[in-house]
Each structure stands twice: as structure tokens, then as C-alpha cells.
Amino acid sequence: MQEQYAPGALFWIICLAVIVFYIATMWKVFEKAGKPGWASIIPIYNTIVLLQISGKPGWWVLLYFIPVVNIVIAVIATLGLAHNFGKGTGFAIGLMLLGFIFLPILAWGDAQYQPQPV
């Protein structure tokens, strides 16, 4: 029988570093959009605020609980997020596929929040 090992300390340190980095990134994106940074760490509320930043109604958070519809809503919200920061559809695709690279660019880059009229 093969022994099973628990993850070591290095694994947990890396996990913690990734979590802290993601929180800092989202905090900065929220602040750039004029929203409180602390909102990025509150589950569900952060999705409502992110939808508002994307120019979508907050009640759309309910649509995230419907299978398949949630994927469509996430794509629409990501497109809105990119466009409201003056970025194009290509950047939105980057946010969807390589968020760990494109979110920090959005947070600490020169992008300015410019809400688009609906």
C-alpha cells in the first residue's frame, strides 16, 4: 500500500502568496473604479460590485447560480469590465483566459475607469 502525504509548508506558503496577490489586485481594481477596496474580499458582494463596475445591474448575481447561463454572464461582465477601463475585446479575452496576467495589468497599469453609457 502506498503512503499518502499531506502538502508541505512550501505549498501552503505559495497558496497564501497567490491569494494575497489576487486580493491586492482586485482591491486596486475596485479602488480605480471608485468602489471601496474592502468590497473585493466579501463573497457575493464582490460579484455585485464587480457587475456594477462592468456596467451591469447588480441583480445579475442571481444569474450566476444558473448553470451555463453563469458562463454567458461572466463573459458579458468581463467584456464590460474591459471596456469600462478603456480596453478592447482582445484584452477581455485575456482577462478570461489569463486573468493572473491581465488583472494585474488592469490594476497597476495606466488604464482609467471610464464607465460607458448603457
C-alpha positions in Angstrom: 0.0 0.0 0.0 1.3 3.4 -0.9 1.6 6.1 1.7 -0.1 9.5 1.2 1.5 12.7 2.2 -0.1 16.0 3.1 1.0 19.1 1.3 4.1 20.6 2.8 4.7 24.1 4.2 6.0 25.4 0.8 2.7 24.5 -0.8 0.8 26.5 1.8 3.1 29.5 1.5 2.7 29.6 -2.2 -1.1 29.3 -1.9 -1.2 32.1 0.6 1.0 34.3 -1.6 -1.3 33.7 -4.6 -4.4 34.5 -2.5 -2.8 37.7 -1.1 -1.7 38.8 -4.6 -5.2 38.2 -6.0 -6.8 40.2 -3.2 -4.4 43.1 -3.7 -5.1 43.1 -7.4 -8.9 43.1 -7.1 -8.6 45.7 -4.3 -6.8 48.0 -6.6 -9.3 47.4 -9.5 -12.2 48.2 -7.2 -10.4 51.4 -6.0 -9.7 52.5 -9.5 -13.4 52.2 -10.3 -14.3 54.4 -7.3 -15.6 51.5 -5.2 -14.3 50.5 -1.7 -11.4 48.1 -1.9 -12.6 46.1 1.0 -15.6 45.1 -1.1 -13.3 42.8 -3.1 -12.9 40.4 -0.1 -16.7 39.9 0.7 -18.1 36.9 -1.0 -21.1 37.5 -3.3 -21.0 41.3 -2.6 -17.7 41.5 -4.5 -19.5 40.0 -7.5 -22.3 42.5 -7.2 -19.8 45.4 -7.1 -17.8 43.9 -10.0 -21.0 43.7 -12.0 -21.7 47.4 -11.2 -18.1 48.3 -12.3 -18.8 46.3 -15.5 -21.9 48.5 -16.1 -24.3 45.6 -15.5 -27.1 45.5 -12.9 -26.3 44.0 -9.5 -29.2 41.6 -9.6 -27.4 39.7 -12.4 -25.5 38.0 -9.5 -28.6 35.7 -9.3 -27.9 34.5 -12.9 -24.5 33.2 -11.7 -26.4 30.4 -9.9 -27.9 29.1 -13.2 -25.7 26.5 -14.9 -24.5 27.6 -18.4 -26.1 31.0 -18.0 -23.4 31.8 -15.5 -20.7 31.3 -18.2 -22.5 33.7 -20.5 -23.0 36.3 -17.8 -19.3 36.0 -16.8 -18.2 36.6 -20.4 -20.6 39.6 -20.7 -19.4 41.1 -17.4 -15.7 40.6 -18.3 -16.3 42.4 -21.6 -18.0 45.2 -19.8 -15.1 45.4 -17.3 -12.5 45.6 -20.0 -14.5 48.2 -22.0 -15.1 50.4 -18.9 -11.4 50.5 -18.4 -10.8 51.6 -21.9 -9.6 48.2 -23.1 -10.8 46.2 -26.1 -12.3 42.8 -26.7 -8.9 41.2 -27.0 -8.0 42.4 -23.5 -11.3 41.0 -22.3 -10.4 37.6 -23.8 -7.0 37.9 -22.0 -8.9 38.5 -18.7 -11.0 35.4 -19.3 -8.1 33.1 -20.2 -5.1 34.5 -18.5 -6.6 36.5 -15.6 -3.5 36.1 -13.4 -1.6 38.2 -16.0 -4.3 40.6 -17.3 -5.9 41.6 -13.9 -2.6 43.0 -12.5 -2.2 44.9 -15.8 -5.6 46.3 -15.3 -4.9 47.1 -11.6 -1.5 48.6 -11.8 -1.3 49.7 -15.4 -2.4 53.1 -16.8 -6.0 52.1 -17.5 -8.5 54.6 -16.2 -12.1 53.7 -15.3 -14.4 55.3 -17.8 -17.9 54.0 -17.4 -19.6 53.6 -20.8 -23.2 54.7 -21.3 -25.6 51.8 -21.5 
